[in-house]
Amino acid sequence: MGVSFEAQTPAAHPETHTRVPRSYRPNYTKLHSQPLPVKAYPLPPLIPHNPLSLLHIAYIYLSQLVAPPSSHPQNPLCGYLSAETRSVHISDEATARILWEQGFFGKGSLSRSEPAWLEREKIRQGLLLGNTSEEATRQRREERAQFKKERARKEREAIDEKLAEEAITGTNEPDHNTAALEGTVAGVSNPVLKRFSSDSPLLPNENGIPKPTPSSHADIDGLNHPDSVLQSPSKGIANQEHLQLTLEEAFFLVYGLGVLNIRDSSTSQTISTPTLFSICRSQSYFPAQSSAHCSPDDAFLLSYVVYHHFRSLGWVVRPGIKFAVDYLLYNRGPVFSHAEFAVIILPSFSHAYWSSTPGLRAMVRKREEKSWWWLHCVNRVQAHVRKSLMLVYVEVPPPAEVEQATNQAGEVLDVGRFLSKYHVRELMLKRWTPNRSRD
């Protein structure tokens, strides 16, 4: 008995949805494969059921013992100290790219974080295709603003329709809600409706989000002006951006990793580590003071101790002034995920020396005094951005202990011995809400 098979054509779908192509994104996992600008050479894994793995481990170990490979870059990284901005400038593009891709150090002087001014300029002049992270952020904000504008326009149309319907019916009984709406529209007392009232319709794009009109932010910036587009460039665009390192980041690269040489901007001479440590301490005061007059609780010491502490634990530490904190802690980096923790640095004077005299007790009370309103405001901000607030207390040693690692002029002779006098304590805070924490 034969069975006949007939080819059946699949039924065509009545609605076909065109798939919007996704924008190109670089491979961040490969681009930021190294967490720090140093290389590690671990031994190969041991395979129990393969005896040859022992020979491989012995060979690698002996080869590294006889000729140890260098973990630092072949060409030393170089930066220049800027006393005006109290930072270190990296003008070499290759060095700036290494420091950003391998540890997320510094920020672009003309960018929000990653130094991408040259790429944005090429895209603006039509020399390069693509989109940068800052352009994507700006476009997302424009779409959000246009969405709010469209929502306000629809709300006003609904109010106008309601008023027209009541005018046609000729009702004489005033409605309190309608009267309030009528007064708002007629008197234009609502600034949002007055600002967003426009006769020009919004054209939606392929995603259903209204696009900016010709009088949008692009015209304000002059991007559509014919003179702003370079038609036939004869020369390359000079990069006007440099990487800017904070004093904590620069000193960590010099002292903690030993991959950066910092030079004086006026003499171009390399600054030694103890001298750089004294300069960073003096620059933490305004106006700058000499190292002999620096106290054990100056701002640079407290911030660097915390920075070195979390960097040694594997966290990516970034400035947190945007969220009213000192530091933000990222698990891998800002391109992979948002920061998980927000750090606030607080000095702690628990040693008996700081309570020996009335003057010291008054100074400690002034430094440690914080109001509950301040703590509540900071904790509320972190709760809104879904970050955990961490209070980091730095134990400040008495001057007699830190003077053991300094000379008569106040310069630090042994930086490691000096920093070993400081200790760090961490305290996690979480905002308690009654409707979510009833148990």
N, C-alpha and C positions, 0 to 999 in steps of 0.2 A: 504494500500500500504506500503509494508515494505521497509525500507532503509537499505542497507547493508553497514557496515563500514569495511574497510580494513586497517589493520595496515601498516603504511608506515615507512620504515626505513629512517632516515635522511641521506642525501648524505654526504659521507665522504669528509672532506676538503682535497684538494690535498696537502696543506702545513700545517704542524703542528709545532707550535712554543712551545718550551719548556720554561716554566716560570722559571726564575732564582729566587731561594729562597732569600728572603731579610734577611739581617744580623740582628741578635738580637739586640734590643735597649731597655734599661731599661725604665720603666715608669717614666719619669722625672716629670710629673705632680704630681704623688703620692710621688715621692722621695723628691721633693722640695716643698711640700705643705705648709710649714711654711716659710714665708718670712724672719723671724728673729728668733734667738734662744730664744724667749720668747713666752709664751702662753697667748692668750686672751680668755676671757670667756664672750662673748656677751649674752645679753638677748634674749630669743626666740622671733620670730616675732609675731606681733599682728594680729589676724584674726578677721575682723569686724563681720562676721556672726557667729562666734563661741565664745560665752561668756566664755567658759572654758579656752580660751587662756589667759584671764585676770588673772584667778587664777594661771595658770602655770607661768606667768610672775612674779606675786607676790611671789609665792613659791621660784622661782629661785633667785629673788632679796633678799628675807629675808634669804635664806640659805647662799648666798654669803656674806651677811652683817654680819651674826652671825659667820660663819666660812669661812673667805675669802680664796679662793684657791691661791696657790703660782704660780706666772707666771714665775718664774725662775727655772732652773734645780735643782733637788734634790742634786746632787753632784756638787759643784762649779767647773767651768772650770778653769784650771790652765795653765799658760805659763811662760816662762823664758825670761828675757830681755837679749839680746846679744848686748853689746856695740861695738863689732867688726863689726858686720854686720848692726848695727843700725836697728834692727828689733826684733820681739818677736817670739820665737820658741815654737811650740806646738808639743811635742814629743809623747803624748798619742794619740793612733789611734782613740779611741772613741771620744775624744774631737775634734780632727782634722776633723773627719767625720761630727760631729754635726755642726761645724762652716762652713764647706763647703756646706753641704746640706741645711742649714738654713740661707741663706744670702749670700753665695759665698764669704766668707771672706778668705783672704790669697791665697797662692799658694804653690804647692808642691816644695820642694827644688830640686828635681830631675825630675820635670815634668814641662810642659808648663803652666798649670793652676791647674787642679784637681790633687790631690796627688794620682797617680795611678802607682807608680813605682813597688810596690809589685805585683800587678796584671799583669803588663807587664812582670815581671821576671818569674812569674809562666807560663804565656803563652809561653814565649821563651823557657823554659825548658820542655815544654810539660805536665805540671801538671794541666793545666787549659785550657779549650776550650773557644773560643770566641775571641773578638777583642776589644781593647780599642780605645778611641777617637784619641789618638796620633798615634796609628797604622793605623787607617783609614785615617788620614791626610797624613801620610807617603806613604801609598799605593796609595792614590789619586795623590800625587805629582810624584810618580814613573810612574804611568800610563800616566800622562800628559807629562813627559819627554820622554817616549817611543813613544807616539803619535807624538811628534815633531821630534823624530829621524826617524820614519817611513815616515813622510811627507817630510823630507829632502832627504831621500833615493829615494822616488818616483820622486822628482823634479830632482834629478841627473839622474835617469833612463830616464826621458823624454828628458833631454838635450843630453844624449848619443845616444838615438834613433834618435834625430834630426840630430846630427852630422853624424851618420852612414848613414842616408838617403841622406844627402847632399854629402857624400863621394861616394855613389853608383851612384847618378845621374851625378856626375862629373861636377857640375856647376863651372864656373870660375868667376861668379859675386859674390863678397863677400857681405854678408848681415851684416849690422852694428849690429843688435841685436844678430845674430848668432855668429859673431866674438867676441862680448863682452862675450857671454855665453861660447864660446870655450876657450877664455883666462882665464875665471874664473875657468873652470874645469881643463884645462890642467895645468895651473900654480898653481892650488889649492890655489888661493888667498882668497877664502871665508873661514873663519875659521869654520863656521857652517858646510859646506859640508865636509871639511877636517876632522872635529871631528866626524861627524856622518857617514862617509863612512865606511862601514863594509861589509864583504863578508858573514857573518852569517845571515841567514834570521831570521825574527821576527815571532814567533808563536802567532797567535791571540787566545784570550780566548773566552769564550762563549758569551761575550758581544761585540765581534768584536774589542776589544782593545788589542794591542800587549802586550804580557807578557814579563817580563824581562828575559834575557838570563841567563844561568848559571853564567856568570861573571857579575852579577848585584850587587846591593847595599847589598843584603843579605850576599854574600860571603865576601864583604869588612868588614862588621861588625862582621864576624865570626859566624854567626848564623847557618851555615851549617857544621861547624867544628864538628867532632865527640866528641871532648873533651868538647864542650860547652853545650852539652845536658846531663842533669842529668838522667841517666837510672833508677836507683832505689834509690830514696832519702830516707835516713834514718833519717834525721833531718829536721825540718821545716826551711823555709827561714826567716832570720831575716830582718825585715823591716828597711832599712837604710835611709828612707826618713822621713822628718818632715814637718809640715805645718809652713810656714813663713808668719808672719803678718807684715805689715808696721806699722810705729808708729801711723799713723792716724787711721788705722783699730783697732789697739790694744787699743788706748785711747777711741775710740768710744764704744768699747765693755766694757770698764771699767767705763767710766763716763756716756756715753749716755744710755747704757742698764744695766750696773751693773751685768753682767753675767760672767765676767772674772777676775781672780786674777792673777796679774803678780808678780813674785818673782825675787829676785836678783839671778843671776846664781852662784855667789860666796858664798853668805850667806844663800840662800834659804829662805829669809825672804820676806814677802809680802810687796810690795811697796804701799804706800798710794797714793790716787789720786792727791793731790797737789804736792807731791814729784815726781810722774810720769810725771806730767805736766811740771815741771821744767826740768826734765831729757830729755824729748822729745824736749823741746825748745833748750836746750844746745847742743843736738846731731844734730840739724839742721845746725850747723856751722861746718866748717872744718878749723882747728881743733876745737874740742868742747870747748865751752866757759861756764863760770859760768852763773847762772841765773841772777846775778846782772848786767851783761854786755849785756844781750839780749835786742834787740830793739823791738819796737811794731810791726815791719813789718818783723819779721823773717820768714823763709820759712815754718816752722811747723805751726805757727799760721794761715798764709794765707791758706795753704792747708787744715788744719783741719776745719777751718770755712766753707770752700766750701764743704768739705766732709760731715760734720754734716748737712749742709743745705740741700743737695740733699738726704741724707739718711733719713732725717726727712720727706721729701716729698714722700718717697716710692720708689725712684730709687735705682737700684743696681749699686754702684760706683766701678769701677775697674781702675787700672792704665792704662794710655794711652801712654806709652813711645813708643810703637810699631808704633803709627801713629803721633808721634811728638807733642803730647798734654799731658796735665797733667792727665786728667781723661776721662773715657768713661762711658756713662750713658746707662744702659740696663733697659728695661721696666720690665722684669721678671728675666732675668739672661742670661749668655752666652750660656747655653745649649738650650735655647728656640729660640733665635733670635739674630741677630747682634745688635751691639750698635747703637742707634739712634742719639746720640749727642756726640760730642767731645768738651771737656771743656779745655780752657786755662785760667789760673788764672793770673790776672794783679792787682797790687796794685794801689790804688787811694788815693791821698793826697789832698783832697778838703778842709780840715780844714784850718783855717787862720793861725794856728801855723806853718804849713809847708812852708809858704811863708813869714815868719816874718824876716828872716835873709838871706843874700846872700849865706851863706854856706848851709842852708837848701834848698834854691831854687835850687842850683846846684845839691845837692843830689837827690832831687825829679826829676829834669830834667834827671838825669842819670838813675834813676830807671824806669821812665815812658817812656823813649824814645824807640820807636820801628820803624823800617823802613817799608815802603810799600812793599819792596821786601820780607821781612820776612812774612808779613801778606798774601801776594799773594801766596807764596810758601806753607804755612800751609793750606790756604783755598783751594788751588788746590789739595793737597793731600787728604783732607777730601771729596772733590767733587768726586775724583776718587774712593774712597771706599764707596761712598753713605752715608756719614754722614754729619750732620748739625753742623757747627762750632758755638760754643757759647763762647763768651768772658765774663768772670765773673770778675767784678771789686769788690774788697774788700776795703771798706773804712777803712783806718788806722787811729785810734784815736791818739791824741797827748799823749806824755808820762805822762803828769800830770793826765789824766783821768784813765789810766791803773794802775798808782801807787797807786790809792785809794784802789785797791783790793790786794795789795802786802804789805809785811812787809819791814823792813829796809834791810834785807838780799836779797831782790829781789824775795822771794818765794811767790807764789800766795796763798792767804788765801781762797778766794772764787772764784772757777773756773767759775761758772755761771755768777757772776757779772763781771768777767774779760772778758768773751767772749761776753757778751751783749753789749760791746762797739763797736763791729765790725758789719758792715752792708754789705749786698751783693746786687749787681746790675747785671742783666743779659742782654746781648746784643747778638742777633742772627745775623749771617752773612750768606749770600748766594752768591755764585759765579755767576756773571752775564755773560751770553753768548749771543751774538747778534742774533745768528740763532734760539735761543729758547725763547728769551724774546723780541720779536718785538712789541708786543702790549703795 
